[in-house]
Amino acid sequence: MRSRPAPKFKSLQVVLRSRVFTVIGLTAVVVVGIAAAKEAIRQIEVRRQIAGLEHDIVALERDNANLEDLIAYFNSSSFQEKQARQKLGLKKAGETVVVIPQADTAASTGLVSDSTTVATGTSSESNIIKWQQYFFH
């Protein structure tokens, strides 16, 4: 005699072959696929952000090194001596300071010869005439 399949097994086969199960299975596959695609996109974005941040780190480390060099220069005696000379007018023992007048200072004190013209900024000509002479003469 032939043995008949158990009724539970037959009902399971019917469910697995039904269209409803097929639609539910395909829906589950699509949902999992969409979730996987979103996760892949998110990972790509995270990698881009990491690369950008690593680039920023390199730039900041370079800036930090430049600032450390600048601090070392500011703490050096040569910089401090230069600043003392320029800002405070100090000199070393035994040095002689020579002051050379600038062009506008020389003009106001009369040290400029008559053939040399110095633009003092005060003129009787109007601004329009000055521009006209600038462009057309």
QUIVEN-V193222 format. One record per residue. RES is the residue in one small letter. SS is DSSP state (~ for helix, > for strand, _ for the rest). OMEGA is omega in degrees with one decimal (999 if undefined). NEAR is the number of other ideal C-beta (glycine too) atoms within 10 Angstrom. Layout:
BEGIN
res:RES ss:SS omega:OMEGA near:NEAR
res:RES ss:SS omega:OMEGA near:NEAR
END
This chain:
BEGIN
res:m ss:_ omega:178.6 near:3
res:r ss:_ omega:177.4 near:4
res:s ss:_ omega:-179.8 near:5
res:r ss:_ omega:178.1 near:8
res:p ss:_ omega:-179.3 near:10
res:a ss:_ omega:-177.4 near:9
res:p ss:~ omega:178.9 near:8
res:k ss:~ omega:-178.6 near:8
res:f ss:~ omega:179.7 near:10
res:k ss:~ omega:-180.0 near:11
res:s ss:~ omega:176.9 near:10
res:l ss:~ omega:177.5 near:12
res:q ss:~ omega:179.9 near:11
res:v ss:~ omega:-179.4 near:10
res:v ss:~ omega:-178.3 near:10
res:l ss:~ omega:-178.9 near:10
res:r ss:~ omega:-176.6 near:9
res:s ss:_ omega:179.6 near:11
res:r ss:~ omega:180.0 near:7
res:v ss:~ omega:178.9 near:8
res:f ss:~ omega:177.8 near:12
res:t ss:~ omega:179.5 near:11
res:v ss:~ omega:178.8 near:10
res:i ss:~ omega:178.6 near:11
res:g ss:~ omega:178.3 near:11
res:l ss:~ omega:177.3 near:10
res:t ss:~ omega:178.3 near:10
res:a ss:~ omega:178.9 near:10
res:v ss:~ omega:179.4 near:10
res:v ss:~ omega:-180.0 near:10
res:v ss:~ omega:178.6 near:10
res:v ss:~ omega:178.1 near:10
res:g ss:~ omega:178.3 near:10
res:i ss:~ omega:179.1 near:10
res:a ss:~ omega:179.2 near:10
res:a ss:~ omega:178.7 near:10
res:a ss:~ omega:178.0 near:10
res:k ss:~ omega:179.1 near:10
res:e ss:~ omega:178.1 near:10
res:a ss:~ omega:177.9 near:10
res:i ss:~ omega:179.0 near:10
res:r ss:~ omega:178.7 near:10
res:q ss:~ omega:177.3 near:10
res:i ss:~ omega:178.9 near:10
res:e ss:~ omega:178.8 near:10
res:v ss:~ omega:177.8 near:10
res:r ss:~ omega:177.3 near:10
res:r ss:~ omega:179.1 near:10
res:q ss:~ omega:179.0 near:10
res:i ss:~ omega:179.0 near:10
res:a ss:~ omega:177.8 near:10
res:g ss:~ omega:179.2 near:10
res:l ss:~ omega:176.7 near:10
res:e ss:~ omega:176.1 near:10
res:h ss:~ omega:177.6 near:10
res:d ss:~ omega:179.5 near:10
res:i ss:~ omega:179.9 near:10
res:v ss:~ omega:-179.9 near:10
res:a ss:~ omega:179.8 near:10
res:l ss:~ omega:177.3 near:10
res:e ss:~ omega:177.3 near:10
res:r ss:~ omega:177.4 near:10
res:d ss:~ omega:179.1 near:10
res:n ss:~ omega:178.4 near:10
res:a ss:~ omega:177.7 near:10
res:n ss:~ omega:179.0 near:10
res:l ss:~ omega:177.0 near:10
res:e ss:~ omega:176.4 near:10
res:d ss:~ omega:179.3 near:10
res:l ss:~ omega:177.3 near:11
res:i ss:~ omega:178.7 near:10
res:a ss:~ omega:177.9 near:10
res:y ss:~ omega:179.5 near:10
res:f ss:~ omega:179.2 near:10
res:n ss:_ omega:-178.0 near:9
res:s ss:_ omega:-179.3 near:11
res:s ss:~ omega:-179.8 near:7
res:s ss:~ omega:177.6 near:8
res:f ss:~ omega:-179.1 near:13
res:q ss:~ omega:177.4 near:11
res:e ss:~ omega:179.5 near:12
res:k ss:~ omega:179.6 near:11
res:q ss:~ omega:178.6 near:12
res:a ss:~ omega:178.7 near:13
res:r ss:~ omega:-174.3 near:14
res:q ss:~ omega:-171.7 near:9
res:k ss:~ omega:-175.5 near:8
res:l ss:~ omega:179.6 near:8
res:g ss:_ omega:-179.4 near:8
res:l ss:_ omega:177.1 near:12
res:k ss:_ omega:176.6 near:11
res:k ss:_ omega:178.6 near:8
res:a ss:_ omega:178.2 near:4
res:g ss:_ omega:179.1 near:5
res:e ss:_ omega:174.8 near:9
res:t ss:_ omega:-178.2 near:5
res:v ss:_ omega:177.6 near:8
res:v ss:_ omega:-179.8 near:5
res:v ss:_ omega:178.4 near:6
res:i ss:_ omega:-178.2 near:6
res:p ss:_ omega:177.6 near:11
res:q ss:_ omega:-174.7 near:8
res:a ss:~ omega:-178.2 near:12
res:d ss:~ omega:176.2 near:13
res:t ss:~ omega:179.2 near:12
res:a ss:~ omega:179.9 near:14
res:a ss:~ omega:-178.5 near:16
res:s ss:~ omega:179.3 near:12
res:t ss:~ omega:178.1 near:9
res:g ss:_ omega:-179.6 near:7
res:l ss:_ omega:-178.3 near:10
res:v ss:_ omega:179.7 near:15
res:s ss:_ omega:-177.3 near:6
res:d ss:_ omega:-178.4 near:5
res:s ss:_ omega:179.8 near:5
res:t ss:_ omega:177.5 near:9
res:t ss:_ omega:-179.7 near:8
res:v ss:_ omega:178.8 near:11
res:a ss:_ omega:-178.8 near:9
res:t ss:_ omega:178.3 near:9
res:g ss:_ omega:177.2 near:6
res:t ss:_ omega:-178.5 near:5
res:s ss:_ omega:179.9 near:10
res:s ss:_ omega:-179.8 near:5
res:e ss:_ omega:178.8 near:9
res:s ss:_ omega:-178.0 near:9
res:n ss:~ omega:-179.8 near:8
res:i ss:~ omega:179.8 near:8
res:i ss:~ omega:177.2 near:11
res:k ss:~ omega:178.7 near:11
res:w ss:~ omega:179.7 near:10
res:q ss:~ omega:178.4 near:12
res:q ss:~ omega:-179.8 near:10
res:y ss:~ omega:-175.1 near:8
res:f ss:~ omega:-170.2 near:7
res:f ss:~ omega:179.1 near:6
res:h ss:_ omega:999 near:5
END
